[in-house]
């Protein structure tokens, strides 16, 4: 099931996406009653997807991200695979949605894309055992862990490098019916392929990451876990259009603009 968060005529809601580009009339949204973090009903009121604005699929309390979870990516930046996962935060203010602009920060001259599988948490959880990790997941979406690489190199903490406004595009929706262990993942810039990998190359699995993170902190419904990026990261410039595509989910597209 694909659950989208949308805006229409000033109203924000959730809906189940039905159909695709090949469907006659295109995909539609079946608006749901309530929210997807509890039992919900479909209203039966359907709206063409083309008539709504897609928003970030969730508004997380926090985005918990994992660095260097693909060995080739760690090596391309001159790093070793860490003995324990490198965990950092991206603030809720960094989150943006499909079609939203990535605002190039004025304090960086080297902004990079990082295509990632994002895990959307579906229920409050702490100290989750590995065998129960799937139970706390609502679904999965595409993410771009946009990074000011020069700032990341120059500052010990990654808060500014990875936490600036618009540095965490998410979307286009949450896919609830997905096996995440071996998905194709691709990033293009202006239509040119830059990253190509599979989630099976992750050093630590989705389940392992949830276990590790929840040993330390409580995850809330709507929180997001970023699982790392494959090799091939590189620069984004003002005017570029960057797209993250994940098998079984869809494509998240954003354009880079200059800060006013």
C-alpha positions, -999 to +999 in steps of 0.1 A: +000+000+000+013+035-009+003+061+016+008+097+006+005+129+026-010+157+006-023+192+005-055+203-014-071+237-010-053+244+022-063+210+038-037+184+047-045+147+048-034+112+040-046+090+011-039+056-004-024+059-039-042+037-064-030+030-100+000+044-117+010+063-148-002+035-170-037+035-154-064+052-175-068+086-160-036+083-140-032+074-103-058+086-078-058+092-040-084+074-019-085+098+011-083+080+045-101+088+077-076+096+104-039+089+100-018+059+091-004+053+125-035+036+137-063+016+122-079+037+095-107+035+069-107+046+033-133+073+028-140+062-008-135+098-019-110+097-047-090+126-062-066+125-091-031+125-078-023+153-103-047+176-085-030+176-051+004+187-039+024+159-024+040+167+009+067+149+028+051+115+036+055+121+073+066+150+096+091+133+118+099+143+154+134+133+145+154+118+116+180+093+128+206+088+101+233+062+097+266+070+081+291+047+063+267+018+060+279+009+025+315-002+024+323+012-010+309+046+000+330+046+031+361+039+010+353+065-016+355+092+011+387+077+026+370+061+056+369+026+070+337+008+078+331+016+115+329-011+142+296+003+153+271+023+132+278+060+129+245+076+140+236+113+136+205+135+135+188+156+109+163+180+124+127+181+115+133+215+098+156+198+073+127+177+059+111+186+026+089+168+001+087+156-035+091+185-059+103+209-032+134+228-038+168+221-022+181+255-011+219+255-016+233+268+017+254+300+015+280+286+038+290+257+015+307+254-019+305+216-021+270+202-016+265+165-024+236+142-030+232+109-011+204+085-022+190+064+007+163+040+017+143+057+045+124+036+071+092+052+085+085+042+121+049+032+127+047+029+165+064+041+197+092+017+204+123+013+226+148-016+231+134-034+201+147-070+196+158-079+161+130-104+156+104-077+164+120-049+143+097-053+114+067-049+137+076-012+145+079-002+108+051+015+089+069+014+056+096+028+034+103+058+013+130+075-007+154+100+009+182+123-002+207+129+027+219+162+011+253+170+026+276+201+027+307+180+022+332+207+028+316+216+061+314+179+071+352+177+066+359+209+085+336+205+116+338+176+140+300+175+144+279+170+113+249+191+125+254+220+101+267+198+072+237+175+072+211+194+091+205+226+071+171+235+059+158+214+030+187+189+034+163+159+039+139+155+010+116+125+016+089+109-007+070+105-028+050+083-004+053+055+022+052+020+007+040-004+034+043-036+015+080-041+008+108-064+015+138-040+021+167-064+021+176-063-017+162-033-034+177-014-064+186+022-056+196+048-081+203+085-081+204+107-112+214+143-117+198+161-147+189+126-160+225+112-158+230+082-135+253+090-106+246+062-081+235+027-085+234+001-057+213-024-038+202-024-002+217-059+000+251-041+001+243-025+034+268-034+061+240-035+087+204-044+079+173-024+086+166-046+116+201-043+130+199-005+127+166-004+146+180-026+173+211-003+177+192+029+177+164+019+201+190+007+226+196+044+232+164+062+224+127+059+219+114+062+183+080+078+178+054+071+151+064+091+121+101+092+130+124+083+101+156+062+100+180+068+071+200+037+062+231+050+044+241+056+008+259+036-018+291+047-036+289+074-062+282+105-042+290+138-059+282+175-063+250+193-068+249+228-083+222+255-085+198+245-113+204+208-110+175+183-108+183+153-086+161+122-085+163+092-061+146+061-074+141+030-052+127-003-065+092-009-053+087+026-040+091+052-068+110+084-075+117+115-054+127+145-075+140+179-063+157+209-079+185+229-064+180+266-061+201+295-048+192+310-015+175+344-018 
